[in-house]
Amino acid sequence: MFPLINLSYDAASPLNILCLGAHSDDIEIGCGGTFLHLAQQYPKSVFHWVVFSALRVRAIDFLQLLWVPRKAQ
């Protein structure tokens, strides 16, 4: 079980999370579970993804997997 991650932020504003990865799957493999947890704990989260090296086909794969429907608030 994850320990709770408590971040101070204005609940009226989205929590902006910057994700930096050297290679195309570093972020998903290294931090995917943490990001899912943050998205559940802070529903207004906005994730900004930056990958410094990736093939175009890998970027397309990632974008197809990125969409995770959320429950209506």
Secondary structure, 3 states (H helix, E strand, C coil): CCCCCCCCCCCCCCCEEEEEECCCCHHHHHHHHHHHHHHHHCCCCEEEEEECCCCHHHHHHHHHHHCCCCCCC
